[in-house]
């Protein structure tokens, strides 16, 4: 009976470890050493005839968020973005494409602000995986899960991306929270105003999540026939990233970037969230060594050889 109990306990203890390892092997963490991600994607189309316009959304109604690092010369990007197109299909997804800009001579898109947002958010993960903070192609889902290159972690990139899309954001906020974004043309450019109303259930040992708001100026489609990867029409092109004051209701006057062509610039409100690590104590530290604990428990359950009488 001791042997049966030992194997039963081993199975129960190892099962969650195996399940966690399987799920985590399907992607890499996008934010190194940070329990956080990104959410949002409510947007306003910026036309020449823009008047006072506003949009709002409940937290549970926000679209998924996909951020892509790409370049007009990147052939592998064509492969990864085609798989992403197929995985997204008709789903409501906010899609942001960062183009290489620093020290770049072949890609006309992007800016210092877009590079700074990418590197501050995902540069460490990119470096850990590929050796550099800015590598194309890279695809990030909800600011949490990153895929580098075109080698799938499952049987295909389509399966990888579909899995991440189905998981969604793991943000800690309650469903009755709301965010809103408004825009109004001014003599000097554009006045943006927004409101962030989020609630979070906390335990005695947990800390409230911090939130950083961003406005991302994204062009729906930019025609560039000189790109060496042959795409010509580049979608979801991020031109500028503006960090915003995040608490409560705020407003800010900005000068939006000019679109590459046409009138298809959109302002997208995105929220980065982060949960501070709880303060550790002795009670939290005791169960940490799961493997050694398992070995000790198994050793205790092994039947002892009876002592021979002489």
N, C-alpha and C positions, 0 to 999 in steps of 0.2 A: 504493500500500500504506500509505503514511503516513496518508492521509485515512481509509481503512478502519479503521486502528488507532486513530485519534483518536476516531472515532464510537463504536467498540466500547468504548473506555475511558470515554468520557462516559456511555454507557448503564450500564456497571457501577458507576460512581461515583454516579450520580444515582438508581439504582434503590432503594437502601436509604433515601435521603432521601425519595423519593416514598412508599414504603411506610410510613415513620414518620409522615409528614404525614397520610396517609389515616387511620391508626389513631388518632392523637392528635386528629383533628378530630371523632371520634365522642363525645368527652367532654372535660371540663375537669379539670385536676388539683385534687383536693380539698384537698391540703395544699401551700400555696405555699412554695416554697423548701426543701421537706423531702422526702427520699427515705424515705417511710414509709407506714404504713397501719394498719389494725386487723384483728384476727382473734379468733376465739373464738366464744362464743355458747353454751357449756355452761351449763345452767340447773337450778335447783331450785325447785319449786313450794312456796310458803310457805302452808301451811294452819294452822288453829288446832290441829290435832293433830300438828304436826310433831315428829318425833323426830330422832334422829341419822341424817341422810341425806347421802349423798355420791354424786358422779358424776365420771367421768373420761373423757378422750378423747385419742387420739393426734392429732398435728398434722394428719396427712393425712385424718383423719376429721371434722374440725371442719366445722360448717355454714358456708355463706356468711353474710355480715353485711350488712344493709341498714339504713341510718339515714335517717330521713325528718324534715324540718322542716315542720310543718303548723300549722293553727289551725282552731278550730271554726267560724269565719266564712269560711274560705278556699274559694271556689267552685272555683278552679283546682286546689286540692288533691284535690277529688273526681275530677277528670279524671286527674291524674297517678297517684293511688293505685289507680284502677281499672285503668290500664295496668300498674301494678306487680303487682296481684293476678293479672292474666292472664299476665304474664311468669313469675312465680314458680310458679304452678300448684300442684303437689303436692311441689315440691322442698323439701328440708330447709334452711330459711333462718331465721336469727335476725333478727328485725325489731324495730327500735326507732323509736318515733315521738316526736319532741321537739315539744312544744307551746309556742307563744309565751307568755311569762310576764311579762317585764319590761315595765312600763308598759302592761299588758294589762288590759282591763276586760271583754272578751267571751269569753275562754277561761279556764275554771276550772282547767285542768291545768298541769303543768309546775312548775318551782321555780327558785330562783336557781342551784342546783347544775347543773341540766340546761342552763340557758342558758350557764353558764360553760364547761361541757364543749363545747357546740356552738361557741361563739365561739372558744375556744382552739384547737379542732381545725380548724374549717372557716370561721371568720369572715373570714379574709383572702381566701379564694377567693370567698366570697359577695360581699364588698365589691368585689373586682376585677371580678366579672361583673355584679352588679346594683346596686352602690353602697351597700349596707348589709350589716352582718354577720349580720343575722337576717331572712331573706326566705323566705316560703312561697309556693309549694312548692319544696322542694329535696330531692334524693334522692342519697345517697352509697352507693357500693358498695365494701365491704371497706376503707373509710377512704381510698380512693385515687382514685375517679372520681366526679365530682359533675355533676349535671344540675340546672339552675335553670329554673323555670317549666314551661310546657307546650309550648313550641315544640321539635319534635324536631330532632335533628342528622342523622338519617337520614330514612327515609320515614315513620317513626312512632315514638311513644314506646315502643310495645311492642318494636320492633326495637332501639332504644337500650338499653332495660333488659335485654332478653334477651342482647344482646351482652356487657354488663358482667357479667351473671350467669355467662355461659359462661367468661369470662376468669378469674375467681376472684382470690384473693389472690396477690401476688407476694412474700410474706414470704421471708426468706432462710434459714429454719430447716430442718434436716434432718428427714426423715419419722419418725424414731424418737423424737422429742420427745413429751412428754405434758404435759397440764395437768389439774388436778383441783380440785373445789370441794365443800365440805361445809358443812352448816348444822345447828345444834342450838338448840332453844328454851332460853332461860335466864329467870331471874326478872326480869332487866332488859331483855329483848328477844330478841336473836338473836346467837348466836356463829357467825361465819363462819370457815372455815379453808380454805386453798388451798395448792396446790403447783404450781410452774412449773419444768419441767425441759426446757430447750431447748438444742439443740446447733446450731452453725453452722460450716460449712467456710470458712476464711479464707485469703486469699492474703497474701503478705508485705506488700502495700501496703494491704490492707483493714482496717477496724476492726470489732469486734463490734457488732451492733445493740443498741441500748438498748430496754428494755421497760418500759412502765408499765401496771399492772393496774388495772381498774375493776370495781366492782360496780354494775350498773344495775338499779334496781327498776322492773319493768315490769308494768302491769296488763293482763291479756289483753283485757278488754273493759270499757268504761265507758259507761253509758247516760246521755246528756245531750241531752234533746229540745229544749233551748233554743239549740242551735247553729244559726246562721243559714244554714249550708250544707246543712242538711237531713239530715245523716248519721245523727244520733241515737245510733247505737252506734259508739263510737270504739275501735279496736283498737290493741294494742301501745303503750299510753300509758306513757311514761316519767315517773315521779314524782320520783325522786331519783337522782343520780349520785355515787358515793363513790369517791374515789381511794384506792388501796391501796398498802401497801408491796409491792414487786414481786419481791424476790429470794428464791429458795428456798421453804421452807415457812413460812407465816405464819398468824396468826389475829387476829381483831378482833371486839369486841362492838359491835353497832350497834342502833339502834332503827329498824326498818323503817317506812316510811310506811304509813299506813292506805290500803287500796284505796278508790276512789270508791264502789264498791258491790260486794257479793258477797265471795267469798273466792278471788280469782284473781290474787294478786300473785306474781310470779316474780322471783327473784334471778338475774341473768345475769352471768357472768364474761367480760369483754372485755379483750383485750390490745392496747394501742397499741405499735407498733414503729417504730423509726427507725434508719437506717443513717447514721452520720456520714460526711461527705464526706471522701475520702482527701486527704492532703496533696499539693498539686500540685508538679510539678517540670518542668524544661525538656523532658524527654522527653514528658511528657503534653501540653504546650502546643503542640508543633510541628504536630500534625495538625489542630488546631482549625479553621483557616480552610480548610474543605473547598472552598468555592466558588473562592477565589483560587488554591488549589493546582490545582484542575481547569483553570482558565483558563491558568495557566502551562504545564501539561503539554500542553494542546491547542495552545498557541502553538508549543511546541517541536516538535510533530509535523507542523505545517503545512509542506508542501513549499515550498522556497525557489525563486524564479525564477532560472534560470541566468544568470550574468553574461555580457553580450554582449561579444564580442571586437571590437575596433576595428582 
